[in-house]
Amino acid sequence: MNTIETLVSGHVCAIHTEVGATIAAGDAVMMIESMKMEIPLESDHAGVVKAILVQAGDAVAEGQAVIELE
C-alpha cells in the first residue's frame, strides 16, 4: 500500500478524487492552501484510492499522509 503525503503545511482547500477512484502518477488529487497560495498535490504513485485521511478545511503538516492507495 502506498500513501500520498503533503509537500507543504497548510489547509486542504479542495479534494479532487474519491474513494474507489483510479489515479495515475502525476494526477492532481488535492489542493493545499499555503501562505495564501493554492498548491496542487500530485500523486507519486498510480493506484486505487483506498482512503482519504483529511477533509476540506483541515490543517495539514509537511509530510503528512493524506491519501492511501491500494
Predicted model as a PDB file, atoms N, CA, C, CB and O in Angstrom, pLDDT in the B-factor column:
MODEL        1                                                                  
ATOM      1  N   MET A   1       0.851  -1.188   0.000  1.00 81.00           N  
ATOM      2  CA  MET A   1       0.000   0.000   0.000  1.00 81.00           C  
ATOM      3  C   MET A   1       0.889   1.241   0.000  1.00 81.00           C  
ATOM      4  CB  MET A   1      -0.964   0.004   1.231  1.00 81.00           C  
ATOM      5  O   MET A   1       1.879   1.297   0.729  1.00 81.00           O  
ATOM      6  N   ASN A   2       0.544   2.216  -0.801  1.00 93.00           N  
ATOM      7  CA  ASN A   2       1.256   3.486  -0.874  1.00 93.00           C  
ATOM      8  C   ASN A   2       0.404   4.584  -0.267  1.00 93.00           C  
ATOM      9  CB  ASN A   2       1.626   3.830  -2.330  1.00 93.00           C  
ATOM     10  O   ASN A   2      -0.817   4.465  -0.165  1.00 93.00           O  
ATOM     11  N   THR A   3       1.076   5.660   0.135  1.00 96.00           N  
ATOM     12  CA  THR A   3       0.352   6.836   0.612  1.00 96.00           C  
ATOM     13  C   THR A   3       0.801   8.044  -0.185  1.00 96.00           C  
ATOM     14  CB  THR A   3       0.580   7.062   2.132  1.00 96.00           C  
ATOM     15  O   THR A   3       1.908   8.076  -0.723  1.00 96.00           O  
ATOM     16  N   ILE A   4      -0.066   9.029  -0.254  1.00 96.00           N  
ATOM     17  CA  ILE A   4       0.271  10.326  -0.824  1.00 96.00           C  
ATOM     18  C   ILE A   4       0.445  11.262   0.358  1.00 96.00           C  
ATOM     19  CB  ILE A   4      -0.836  10.846  -1.839  1.00 96.00           C  
ATOM     20  O   ILE A   4      -0.428  11.351   1.221  1.00 96.00           O  
ATOM     21  N   GLU A   5       1.582  11.967   0.397  1.00 96.00           N  
ATOM     22  CA  GLU A   5       1.905  12.854   1.511  1.00 96.00           C  
ATOM     23  C   GLU A   5       2.024  14.293   1.028  1.00 96.00           C  
ATOM     24  CB  GLU A   5       3.210  12.411   2.195  1.00 96.00           C  
ATOM     25  O   GLU A   5       2.378  14.549  -0.123  1.00 96.00           O  
ATOM     26  N   THR A   6       1.723  15.219   1.919  1.00 96.00           N  
ATOM     27  CA  THR A   6       1.815  16.636   1.573  1.00 96.00           C  
ATOM     28  C   THR A   6       3.278  17.062   1.480  1.00 96.00           C  
ATOM     29  CB  THR A   6       1.068  17.500   2.612  1.00 96.00           C  
ATOM     30  O   THR A   6       4.146  16.520   2.164  1.00 96.00           O  
ATOM     31  N   LEU A   7       3.525  18.036   0.626  1.00 93.00           N  
ATOM     32  CA  LEU A   7       4.874  18.581   0.473  1.00 93.00           C  
ATOM     33  C   LEU A   7       5.051  19.873   1.260  1.00 93.00           C  
ATOM     34  CB  LEU A   7       5.179  18.826  -0.998  1.00 93.00           C  
ATOM     35  O   LEU A   7       6.177  20.305   1.509  1.00 93.00           O  
ATOM     36  N   VAL A   8       3.935  20.490   1.651  1.00 95.00           N  
ATOM     37  CA  VAL A   8       3.949  21.744   2.404  1.00 95.00           C  
ATOM     38  C   VAL A   8       2.898  21.673   3.507  1.00 95.00           C  
ATOM     39  CB  VAL A   8       3.686  22.965   1.468  1.00 95.00           C  
ATOM     40  O   VAL A   8       1.972  20.865   3.441  1.00 95.00           O  
ATOM     41  N   SER A   9       3.046  22.511   4.508  1.00 97.00           N  
ATOM     42  CA  SER A   9       1.990  22.620   5.517  1.00 97.00           C  
ATOM     43  C   SER A   9       0.989  23.674   5.048  1.00 97.00           C  
ATOM     44  CB  SER A   9       2.580  22.989   6.927  1.00 97.00           C  
ATOM     45  O   SER A   9       1.338  24.577   4.288  1.00 97.00           O  
ATOM     46  N   GLY A  10      -0.240  23.553   5.501  1.00 97.00           N  
ATOM     47  CA  GLY A  10      -1.282  24.499   5.114  1.00 97.00           C  
ATOM     48  C   GLY A  10      -2.647  23.936   5.419  1.00 97.00           C  
ATOM     49  O   GLY A  10      -2.816  23.193   6.386  1.00 97.00           O  
ATOM     50  N   HIS A  11      -3.627  24.284   4.600  1.00 98.00           N  
ATOM     51  CA  HIS A  11      -5.002  23.818   4.759  1.00 98.00           C  
ATOM     52  C   HIS A  11      -5.482  23.193   3.455  1.00 98.00           C  
ATOM     53  CB  HIS A  11      -5.936  24.979   5.183  1.00 98.00           C  
ATOM     54  O   HIS A  11      -5.157  23.669   2.367  1.00 98.00           O  
ATOM     55  N   VAL A  12      -6.253  22.130   3.580  1.00 98.00           N  
ATOM     56  CA  VAL A  12      -6.844  21.489   2.407  1.00 98.00           C  
ATOM     57  C   VAL A  12      -7.966  22.388   1.921  1.00 98.00           C  
ATOM     58  CB  VAL A  12      -7.369  20.039   2.733  1.00 98.00           C  
ATOM     59  O   VAL A  12      -8.916  22.648   2.660  1.00 98.00           O  
ATOM     60  N   CYS A  13      -7.868  22.871   0.675  1.00 97.00           N  
ATOM     61  CA  CYS A  13      -8.956  23.721   0.167  1.00 97.00           C  
ATOM     62  C   CYS A  13      -9.844  22.987  -0.827  1.00 97.00           C  
ATOM     63  CB  CYS A  13      -8.383  24.968  -0.491  1.00 97.00           C  
ATOM     64  O   CYS A  13     -10.965  23.425  -1.086  1.00 97.00           O  
ATOM     65  N   ALA A  14      -9.364  21.867  -1.395  1.00 98.00           N  
ATOM     66  CA  ALA A  14     -10.199  21.076  -2.302  1.00 98.00           C  
ATOM     67  C   ALA A  14      -9.620  19.676  -2.442  1.00 98.00           C  
ATOM     68  CB  ALA A  14     -10.310  21.759  -3.690  1.00 98.00           C  
ATOM     69  O   ALA A  14      -8.404  19.486  -2.403  1.00 98.00           O  
ATOM     70  N   ILE A  15     -10.504  18.703  -2.606  1.00 98.00           N  
ATOM     71  CA  ILE A  15     -10.101  17.321  -2.847  1.00 98.00           C  
ATOM     72  C   ILE A  15     -10.662  16.939  -4.216  1.00 98.00           C  
ATOM     73  CB  ILE A  15     -10.618  16.342  -1.703  1.00 98.00           C  
ATOM     74  O   ILE A  15     -11.861  17.067  -4.462  1.00 98.00           O  
ATOM     75  N   HIS A  16      -9.781  16.467  -5.104  1.00 97.00           N  
ATOM     76  CA  HIS A  16     -10.163  16.195  -6.484  1.00 97.00           C  
ATOM     77  C   HIS A  16     -10.266  14.711  -6.806  1.00 97.00           C  
ATOM     78  CB  HIS A  16      -9.181  16.831  -7.407  1.00 97.00           C  
ATOM     79  O   HIS A  16     -10.145  14.324  -7.969  1.00 97.00           O  
ATOM     80  N   THR A  17     -10.488  13.876  -5.799  1.00 97.00           N  
ATOM     81  CA  THR A  17     -10.643  12.445  -6.011  1.00 97.00           C  
ATOM     82  C   THR A  17     -11.617  11.900  -4.981  1.00 97.00           C  
ATOM     83  CB  THR A  17      -9.277  11.712  -5.925  1.00 97.00           C  
ATOM     84  O   THR A  17     -12.077  12.631  -4.103  1.00 97.00           O  
ATOM     85  N   GLU A  18     -11.929  10.615  -5.089  1.00 98.00           N  
ATOM     86  CA  GLU A  18     -12.834   9.979  -4.129  1.00 98.00           C  
ATOM     87  C   GLU A  18     -12.408   8.533  -3.934  1.00 98.00           C  
ATOM     88  CB  GLU A  18     -14.315  10.057  -4.610  1.00 98.00           C  
ATOM     89  O   GLU A  18     -11.682   7.971  -4.755  1.00 98.00           O  
ATOM     90  N   VAL A  19     -12.863   7.939  -2.843  1.00 98.00           N  
ATOM     91  CA  VAL A  19     -12.550   6.544  -2.558  1.00 98.00           C  
ATOM     92  C   VAL A  19     -13.062   5.682  -3.708  1.00 98.00           C  
ATOM     93  CB  VAL A  19     -13.174   6.093  -1.199  1.00 98.00           C  
ATOM     94  O   VAL A  19     -14.198   5.833  -4.158  1.00 98.00           O  
ATOM     95  N   GLY A  20     -12.202   4.776  -4.174  1.00 98.00           N  
ATOM     96  CA  GLY A  20     -12.545   3.895  -5.272  1.00 98.00           C  
ATOM     97  C   GLY A  20     -12.061   4.385  -6.626  1.00 98.00           C  
ATOM     98  O   GLY A  20     -12.072   3.627  -7.596  1.00 98.00           O  
ATOM     99  N   ALA A  21     -11.635   5.648  -6.709  1.00 98.00           N  
ATOM    100  CA  ALA A  21     -11.162   6.204  -7.980  1.00 98.00           C  
ATOM    101  C   ALA A  21      -9.787   5.638  -8.331  1.00 98.00           C  
ATOM    102  CB  ALA A  21     -11.103   7.748  -7.910  1.00 98.00           C  
ATOM    103  O   ALA A  21      -8.962   5.403  -7.448  1.00 98.00           O  
ATOM    104  N   THR A  22      -9.550   5.423  -9.613  1.00 98.00           N  
ATOM    105  CA  THR A  22      -8.241   5.008 -10.100  1.00 98.00           C  
ATOM    106  C   THR A  22      -7.489   6.266 -10.519  1.00 98.00           C  
ATOM    107  CB  THR A  22      -8.362   3.985 -11.291  1.00 98.00           C  
ATOM    108  O   THR A  22      -7.997   7.070 -11.301  1.00 98.00           O  
ATOM    109  N   ILE A  23      -6.279   6.431  -9.997  1.00 97.00           N  
ATOM    110  CA  ILE A  23      -5.478   7.599 -10.348  1.00 97.00           C  
ATOM    111  C   ILE A  23      -4.135   7.160 -10.921  1.00 97.00           C  
ATOM    112  CB  ILE A  23      -5.269   8.506  -9.118  1.00 97.00           C  
ATOM    113  O   ILE A  23      -3.664   6.053 -10.661  1.00 97.00           O  
ATOM    114  N   ALA A  24      -3.537   8.037 -11.697  1.00 97.00           N  
ATOM    115  CA  ALA A  24      -2.224   7.790 -12.293  1.00 97.00           C  
ATOM    116  C   ALA A  24      -1.187   8.649 -11.585  1.00 97.00           C  
ATOM    117  CB  ALA A  24      -2.235   8.087 -13.820  1.00 97.00           C  
ATOM    118  O   ALA A  24      -1.523   9.667 -10.979  1.00 97.00           O  
ATOM    119  N   ALA A  25       0.062   8.240 -11.661  1.00 96.00           N  
ATOM    120  CA  ALA A  25       1.143   9.068 -11.138  1.00 96.00           C  
ATOM    121  C   ALA A  25       1.089  10.418 -11.855  1.00 96.00           C  
ATOM    122  CB  ALA A  25       2.544   8.374 -11.329  1.00 96.00           C  
ATOM    123  O   ALA A  25       0.963  10.474 -13.078  1.00 96.00           O  
ATOM    124  N   GLY A  26       1.185  11.489 -11.092  1.00 96.00           N  
ATOM    125  CA  GLY A  26       1.127  12.833 -11.660  1.00 96.00           C  
ATOM    126  C   GLY A  26      -0.238  13.475 -11.609  1.00 96.00           C  
ATOM    127  O   GLY A  26      -0.359  14.675 -11.855  1.00 96.00           O  
ATOM    128  N   ASP A  27      -1.283  12.704 -11.292  1.00 97.00           N  
ATOM    129  CA  ASP A  27      -2.625  13.289 -11.171  1.00 97.00           C  
ATOM    130  C   ASP A  27      -2.696  14.219  -9.967  1.00 97.00           C  
ATOM    131  CB  ASP A  27      -3.693  12.183 -11.050  1.00 97.00           C  
ATOM    132  O   ASP A  27      -2.198  13.890  -8.891  1.00 97.00           O  
ATOM    133  N   ALA A  28      -3.318  15.380 -10.151  1.00 97.00           N  
ATOM    134  CA  ALA A  28      -3.567  16.301  -9.037  1.00 97.00           C  
ATOM    135  C   ALA A  28      -4.765  15.775  -8.257  1.00 97.00           C  
ATOM    136  CB  ALA A  28      -3.820  17.774  -9.545  1.00 97.00           C  
ATOM    137  O   ALA A  28      -5.868  15.685  -8.796  1.00 97.00           O  
ATOM    138  N   VAL A  29      -4.554  15.429  -6.991  1.00 97.00           N  
ATOM    139  CA  VAL A  29      -5.610  14.812  -6.190  1.00 97.00           C  
ATOM    140  C   VAL A  29      -6.177  15.744  -5.122  1.00 97.00           C  
ATOM    141  CB  VAL A  29      -5.084  13.565  -5.536  1.00 97.00           C  
ATOM    142  O   VAL A  29      -7.232  15.478  -4.546  1.00 97.00           O  
ATOM    143  N   MET A  30      -5.465  16.838  -4.867  1.00 98.00           N  
ATOM    144  CA  MET A  30      -5.864  17.714  -3.777  1.00 98.00           C  
ATOM    145  C   MET A  30      -5.233  19.081  -3.988  1.00 98.00           C  
ATOM    146  CB  MET A  30      -5.456  17.120  -2.402  1.00 98.00           C  
ATOM    147  O   MET A  30      -4.198  19.197  -4.646  1.00 98.00           O  
ATOM    148  N   MET A  31      -5.857  20.120  -3.430  1.00 98.00           N  
ATOM    149  CA  MET A  31      -5.293  21.464  -3.467  1.00 98.00           C  
ATOM    150  C   MET A  31      -5.036  21.894  -2.031  1.00 98.00           C  
ATOM    151  CB  MET A  31      -6.247  22.474  -4.205  1.00 98.00           C  
ATOM    152  O   MET A  31      -5.925  21.830  -1.181  1.00 98.00           O  
ATOM    153  N   ILE A  32      -3.802  22.336  -1.768  1.00 98.00           N  
ATOM    154  CA  ILE A  32      -3.404  22.795  -0.439  1.00 98.00           C  
ATOM    155  C   ILE A  32      -3.171  24.298  -0.494  1.00 98.00           C  
ATOM    156  CB  ILE A  32      -2.124  22.049   0.060  1.00 98.00           C  
ATOM    157  O   ILE A  32      -2.459  24.781  -1.375  1.00 98.00           O  
ATOM    158  N   GLU A  33      -3.762  25.042   0.435  1.00 97.00           N  
ATOM    159  CA  GLU A  33      -3.510  26.472   0.540  1.00 97.00           C  
ATOM    160  C   GLU A  33      -2.399  26.674   1.562  1.00 97.00           C  
ATOM    161  CB  GLU A  33      -4.806  27.257   0.943  1.00 97.00           C  
ATOM    162  O   GLU A  33      -2.511  26.254   2.714  1.00 97.00           O  
ATOM    163  N   SER A  34      -1.325  27.325   1.121  1.00 95.00           N  
ATOM    164  CA  SER A  34      -0.185  27.586   1.992  1.00 95.00           C  
ATOM    165  C   SER A  34       0.353  28.974   1.667  1.00 95.00           C  
ATOM    166  CB  SER A  34       0.926  26.495   1.823  1.00 95.00           C  
ATOM    167  O   SER A  34       0.649  29.272   0.510  1.00 95.00           O  
ATOM    168  N   MET A  35       0.478  29.802   2.663  1.00 92.00           N  
ATOM    169  CA  MET A  35       0.990  31.165   2.503  1.00 92.00           C  
ATOM    170  C   MET A  35       0.232  31.924   1.406  1.00 92.00           C  
ATOM    171  CB  MET A  35       2.491  31.130   2.177  1.00 92.00           C  
ATOM    172  O   MET A  35       0.839  32.593   0.569  1.00 92.00           O  
ATOM    173  N   LYS A  36      -1.093  31.810   1.422  1.00 92.00           N  
ATOM    174  CA  LYS A  36      -2.007  32.481   0.500  1.00 92.00           C  
ATOM    175  C   LYS A  36      -1.847  32.035  -0.956  1.00 92.00           C  
ATOM    176  CB  LYS A  36      -1.804  33.966   0.590  1.00 92.00           C  
ATOM    177  O   LYS A  36      -2.283  32.728  -1.875  1.00 92.00           O  
ATOM    178  N   MET A  37      -1.218  30.872  -1.160  1.00 96.00           N  
ATOM    179  CA  MET A  37      -1.088  30.296  -2.498  1.00 96.00           C  
ATOM    180  C   MET A  37      -1.772  28.943  -2.507  1.00 96.00           C  
ATOM    181  CB  MET A  37       0.408  30.167  -2.922  1.00 96.00           C  
ATOM    182  O   MET A  37      -1.730  28.220  -1.511  1.00 96.00           O  
ATOM    183  N   GLU A  38      -2.403  28.591  -3.623  1.00 96.00           N  
ATOM    184  CA  GLU A  38      -3.001  27.267  -3.777  1.00 96.00           C  
ATOM    185  C   GLU A  38      -2.017  26.377  -4.519  1.00 96.00           C  
ATOM    186  CB  GLU A  38      -4.368  27.342  -4.532  1.00 96.00           C  
ATOM    187  O   GLU A  38      -1.614  26.683  -5.642  1.00 96.00           O  
ATOM    188  N   ILE A  39      -1.631  25.274  -3.886  1.00 97.00           N  
ATOM    189  CA  ILE A  39      -0.609  24.381  -4.416  1.00 97.00           C  
ATOM    190  C   ILE A  39      -1.240  23.020  -4.683  1.00 97.00           C  
ATOM    191  CB  ILE A  39       0.594  24.256  -3.434  1.00 97.00           C  
ATOM    192  O   ILE A  39      -1.757  22.391  -3.760  1.00 97.00           O  
ATOM    193  N   PRO A  40      -1.206  22.550  -5.945  1.00 97.00           N  
ATOM    194  CA  PRO A  40      -1.765  21.225  -6.226  1.00 97.00           C  
ATOM    195  C   PRO A  40      -0.881  20.123  -5.645  1.00 97.00           C  
ATOM    196  CB  PRO A  40      -1.932  21.023  -7.742  1.00 97.00           C  
ATOM    197  O   PRO A  40       0.346  20.200  -5.710  1.00 97.00           O  
ATOM    198  N   LEU A  41      -1.509  19.110  -5.082  1.00 97.00           N  
ATOM    199  CA  LEU A  41      -0.799  17.938  -4.576  1.00 97.00           C  
ATOM    200  C   LEU A  41      -0.981  16.826  -5.600  1.00 97.00           C  
ATOM    201  CB  LEU A  41      -1.326  17.503  -3.151  1.00 97.00           C  
ATOM    202  O   LEU A  41      -2.096  16.368  -5.848  1.00 97.00           O  
ATOM    203  N   GLU A  42       0.132  16.398  -6.191  1.00 96.00           N  
ATOM    204  CA  GLU A  42       0.095  15.366  -7.224  1.00 96.00           C  
ATOM    205  C   GLU A  42       0.503  14.027  -6.648  1.00 96.00           C  
ATOM    206  CB  GLU A  42       1.005  15.737  -8.395  1.00 96.00           C  
ATOM    207  O   GLU A  42       1.345  13.956  -5.753  1.00 96.00           O  
ATOM    208  N   SER A  43      -0.090  12.974  -7.159  1.00 96.00           N  
ATOM    209  CA  SER A  43       0.235  11.625  -6.714  1.00 96.00           C  
ATOM    210  C   SER A  43       1.590  11.189  -7.264  1.00 96.00           C  
ATOM    211  CB  SER A  43      -0.859  10.639  -7.148  1.00 96.00           C  
ATOM    212  O   SER A  43       1.895  11.420  -8.434  1.00 96.00           O  
ATOM    213  N   ASP A  44       2.393  10.563  -6.424  1.00 93.00           N  
ATOM    214  CA  ASP A  44       3.665   9.973  -6.854  1.00 93.00           C  
ATOM    215  C   ASP A  44       3.459   8.574  -7.416  1.00 93.00           C  
ATOM    216  CB  ASP A  44       4.656   9.927  -5.687  1.00 93.00           C  
ATOM    217  O   ASP A  44       4.339   8.035  -8.088  1.00 93.00           O  
ATOM    218  N   HIS A  45       2.297   7.987  -7.141  1.00 92.00           N  
ATOM    219  CA  HIS A  45       2.037   6.588  -7.481  1.00 92.00           C  
ATOM    220  C   HIS A  45       0.713   6.455  -8.221  1.00 92.00           C  
ATOM    221  CB  HIS A  45       2.029   5.714  -6.215  1.00 92.00           C  
ATOM    222  O   HIS A  45      -0.186   7.279  -8.053  1.00 92.00           O  
ATOM    223  N   ALA A  46       0.601   5.418  -9.036  1.00 96.00           N  
ATOM    224  CA  ALA A  46      -0.685   5.052  -9.620  1.00 96.00           C  
ATOM    225  C   ALA A  46      -1.363   4.065  -8.671  1.00 96.00           C  
ATOM    226  CB  ALA A  46      -0.511   4.437 -11.061  1.00 96.00           C  
ATOM    227  O   ALA A  46      -0.688   3.336  -7.944  1.00 96.00           O  
ATOM    228  N   GLY A  47      -2.679   4.040  -8.679  1.00 96.00           N  
ATOM    229  CA  GLY A  47      -3.399   3.090  -7.845  1.00 96.00           C  
ATOM    230  C   GLY A  47      -4.858   3.455  -7.697  1.00 96.00           C  
ATOM    231  O   GLY A  47      -5.370   4.352  -8.367  1.00 96.00           O  
ATOM    232  N   VAL A  48      -5.512   2.740  -6.807  1.00 98.00           N  
ATOM    233  CA  VAL A  48      -6.920   2.972  -6.488  1.00 98.00           C  
ATOM    234  C   VAL A  48      -6.975   3.599  -5.098  1.00 98.00           C  
ATOM    235  CB  VAL A  48      -7.761   1.635  -6.552  1.00 98.00           C  
ATOM    236  O   VAL A  48      -6.335   3.112  -4.166  1.00 98.00           O  
ATOM    237  N   VAL A  49      -7.743   4.679  -4.963  1.00 98.00           N  
ATOM    238  CA  VAL A  49      -7.859   5.375  -3.678  1.00 98.00           C  
ATOM    239  C   VAL A  49      -8.588   4.473  -2.689  1.00 98.00           C  
ATOM    240  CB  VAL A  49      -8.608   6.738  -3.839  1.00 98.00           C  
ATOM    241  O   VAL A  49      -9.752   4.123  -2.888  1.00 98.00           O  
ATOM    242  N   LYS A  50      -7.884   4.102  -1.619  1.00 98.00           N  
ATOM    243  CA  LYS A  50      -8.464   3.261  -0.568  1.00 98.00           C  
ATOM    244  C   LYS A  50      -9.109   4.118   0.519  1.00 98.00           C  
ATOM    245  CB  LYS A  50      -7.387   2.347   0.048  1.00 98.00           C  
ATOM    246  O   LYS A  50     -10.184   3.789   1.020  1.00 98.00           O  
ATOM    247  N   ALA A  51      -8.445   5.220   0.881  1.00 98.00           N  
ATOM    248  CA  ALA A  51      -8.967   6.086   1.944  1.00 98.00           C  
ATOM    249  C   ALA A  51      -8.450   7.505   1.754  1.00 98.00           C  
ATOM    250  CB  ALA A  51      -8.567   5.548   3.344  1.00 98.00           C  
ATOM    251  O   ALA A  51      -7.312   7.714   1.334  1.00 98.00           O  
ATOM    252  N   ILE A  52      -9.300   8.477   2.068  1.00 98.00           N  
ATOM    253  CA  ILE A  52      -8.907   9.882   2.119  1.00 98.00           C  
ATOM    254  C   ILE A  52      -8.877  10.245   3.596  1.00 98.00           C  
ATOM    255  CB  ILE A  52      -9.900  10.821   1.291  1.00 98.00           C  
ATOM    256  O   ILE A  52      -9.897  10.167   4.279  1.00 98.00           O  
ATOM    257  N   LEU A  53      -7.719  10.639   4.085  1.00 98.00           N  
ATOM    258  CA  LEU A  53      -7.489  10.789   5.518  1.00 98.00           C  
ATOM    259  C   LEU A  53      -7.765  12.186   6.041  1.00 98.00           C  
ATOM    260  CB  LEU A  53      -6.087  10.420   5.838  1.00 98.00           C  
ATOM    261  O   LEU A  53      -7.646  12.421   7.244  1.00 98.00           O  
ATOM    262  N   VAL A  54      -8.134  13.128   5.169  1.00 98.00           N  
ATOM    263  CA  VAL A  54      -8.422  14.508   5.563  1.00 98.00           C  
ATOM    264  C   VAL A  54      -9.687  14.974   4.850  1.00 98.00           C  
ATOM    265  CB  VAL A  54      -7.222  15.450   5.233  1.00 98.00           C  
ATOM    266  O   VAL A  54     -10.179  14.326   3.927  1.00 98.00           O  
ATOM    267  N   GLN A  55     -10.200  16.119   5.306  1.00 97.00           N  
ATOM    268  CA  GLN A  55     -11.366  16.734   4.679  1.00 97.00           C  
ATOM    269  C   GLN A  55     -11.014  18.157   4.294  1.00 97.00           C  
ATOM    270  CB  GLN A  55     -12.600  16.705   5.624  1.00 97.00           C  
ATOM    271  O   GLN A  55     -10.057  18.727   4.818  1.00 97.00           O  
ATOM    272  N   ALA A  56     -11.779  18.733   3.386  1.00 97.00           N  
ATOM    273  CA  ALA A  56     -11.582  20.138   3.027  1.00 97.00           C  
ATOM    274  C   ALA A  56     -11.668  20.987   4.297  1.00 97.00           C  
ATOM    275  CB  ALA A  56     -12.641  20.604   1.969  1.00 97.00           C  
ATOM    276  O   ALA A  56     -12.567  20.807   5.118  1.00 97.00           O  
ATOM    277  N   GLY A  57     -10.724  21.910   4.443  1.00 96.00           N  
ATOM    278  CA  GLY A  57     -10.674  22.781   5.615  1.00 96.00           C  
ATOM    279  C   GLY A  57      -9.706  22.309   6.682  1.00 96.00           C  
ATOM    280  O   GLY A  57      -9.337  23.086   7.564  1.00 96.00           O  
ATOM    281  N   ASP A  58      -9.281  21.036   6.623  1.00 98.00           N  
ATOM    282  CA  ASP A  58      -8.351  20.505   7.623  1.00 98.00           C  
ATOM    283  C   ASP A  58      -6.965  21.113   7.462  1.00 98.00           C  
ATOM    284  CB  ASP A  58      -8.267  18.979   7.519  1.00 98.00           C  
ATOM    285  O   ASP A  58      -6.517  21.369   6.345  1.00 98.00           O  
ATOM    286  N   ALA A  59      -6.294  21.339   8.577  1.00 98.00           N  
ATOM    287  CA  ALA A  59      -4.889  21.743   8.572  1.00 98.00           C  
ATOM    288  C   ALA A  59      -4.041  20.497   8.359  1.00 98.00           C  
ATOM    289  CB  ALA A  59      -4.497  22.474   9.904  1.00 98.00           C  
ATOM    290  O   ALA A  59      -4.337  19.435   8.906  1.00 98.00           O  
ATOM    291  N   VAL A  60      -2.981  20.632   7.559  1.00 98.00           N  
ATOM    292  CA  VAL A  60      -2.066  19.519   7.308  1.00 98.00           C  
ATOM    293  C   VAL A  60      -0.635  19.990   7.517  1.00 98.00           C  
ATOM    294  CB  VAL A  60      -2.253  18.954   5.874  1.00 98.00           C  
ATOM    295  O   VAL A  60      -0.315  21.162   7.319  1.00 98.00           O  
ATOM    296  N   ALA A  61       0.219  19.056   7.920  1.00 97.00           N  
ATOM    297  CA  ALA A  61       1.635  19.347   8.133  1.00 97.00           C  
ATOM    298  C   ALA A  61       2.451  18.780   6.975  1.00 97.00           C  
ATOM    299  CB  ALA A  61       2.125  18.762   9.487  1.00 97.00           C  
ATOM    300  O   ALA A  61       2.027  17.828   6.320  1.00 97.00           O  
ATOM    301  N   GLU A  62       3.603  19.356   6.727  1.00 97.00           N  
ATOM    302  CA  GLU A  62       4.503  18.847   5.693  1.00 97.00           C  
ATOM    303  C   GLU A  62       4.831  17.387   5.983  1.00 97.00           C  
ATOM    304  CB  GLU A  62       5.804  19.697   5.619  1.00 97.00           C  
ATOM    305  O   GLU A  62       5.214  17.044   7.101  1.00 97.00           O  
ATOM    306  N   GLY A  63       4.681  16.529   4.977  1.00 96.00           N  
ATOM    307  CA  GLY A  63       4.962  15.107   5.126  1.00 96.00           C  
ATOM    308  C   GLY A  63       3.819  14.269   5.667  1.00 96.00           C  
ATOM    309  O   GLY A  63       3.975  13.063   5.858  1.00 96.00           O  
ATOM    310  N   GLN A  64       2.667  14.891   5.919  1.00 97.00           N  
ATOM    311  CA  GLN A  64       1.515  14.158   6.455  1.00 97.00           C  
ATOM    312  C   GLN A  64       0.865  13.309   5.373  1.00 97.00           C  
ATOM    313  CB  GLN A  64       0.485  15.132   7.052  1.00 97.00           C  
ATOM    314  O   GLN A  64       0.641  13.788   4.261  1.00 97.00           O  
ATOM    315  N   ALA A  65       0.559  12.051   5.686  1.00 97.00           N  
ATOM    316  CA  ALA A  65      -0.178  11.180   4.761  1.00 97.00           C  
ATOM    317  C   ALA A  65      -1.623  11.665   4.688  1.00 97.00           C  
ATOM    318  CB  ALA A  65      -0.114   9.675   5.217  1.00 97.00           C  
ATOM    319  O   ALA A  65      -2.281  11.851   5.712  1.00 97.00           O  
ATOM    320  N   VAL A  66      -2.114  11.870   3.442  1.00 98.00           N  
ATOM    321  CA  VAL A  66      -3.480  12.366   3.280  1.00 98.00           C  
ATOM    322  C   VAL A  66      -4.361  11.417   2.478  1.00 98.00           C  
ATOM    323  CB  VAL A  66      -3.460  13.716   2.614  1.00 98.00           C  
ATOM    324  O   VAL A  66      -5.586  11.484   2.570  1.00 98.00           O  
ATOM    325  N   ILE A  67      -3.743  10.527   1.685  1.00 98.00           N  
ATOM    326  CA  ILE A  67      -4.497   9.560   0.890  1.00 98.00           C  
ATOM    327  C   ILE A  67      -3.766   8.227   0.914  1.00 98.00           C  
ATOM    328  CB  ILE A  67      -4.689  10.059  -0.571  1.00 98.00           C  
ATOM    329  O   ILE A  67      -2.543   8.175   0.783  1.00 98.00           O  
ATOM    330  N   GLU A  68      -4.536   7.132   1.085  1.00 97.00           N  
ATOM    331  CA  GLU A  68      -3.970   5.774   0.990  1.00 97.00           C  
ATOM    332  C   GLU A  68      -4.395   5.177  -0.339  1.00 97.00           C  
ATOM    333  CB  GLU A  68      -4.438   4.863   2.188  1.00 97.00           C  
ATOM    334  O   GLU A  68      -5.546   5.312  -0.753  1.00 97.00           O  
ATOM    335  N   LEU A  69      -3.446   4.509  -1.010  1.00 97.00           N  
ATOM    336  CA  LEU A  69      -3.711   3.853  -2.285  1.00 97.00           C  
ATOM    337  C   LEU A  69      -3.528   2.349  -2.143  1.00 97.00           C  
ATOM    338  CB  LEU A  69      -2.790   4.408  -3.388  1.00 97.00           C  
ATOM    339  O   LEU A  69      -2.699   1.887  -1.360  1.00 97.00           O  
ATOM    340  N   GLU A  70      -4.310   1.586  -2.910  1.00 94.00           N  
ATOM    341  CA  GLU A  70      -4.128   0.139  -2.984  1.00 94.00           C  
ATOM    342  C   GLU A  70      -3.249  -0.178  -4.171  1.00 94.00           C  
ATOM    343  CB  GLU A  70      -5.487  -0.599  -3.092  1.00 94.00           C  
ATOM    344  O   GLU A  70      -2.960  -1.346  -4.430  1.00 94.00           O  
TER     345      GLU A  70                                                      
ENDMDL                                                                          
END                                                                             
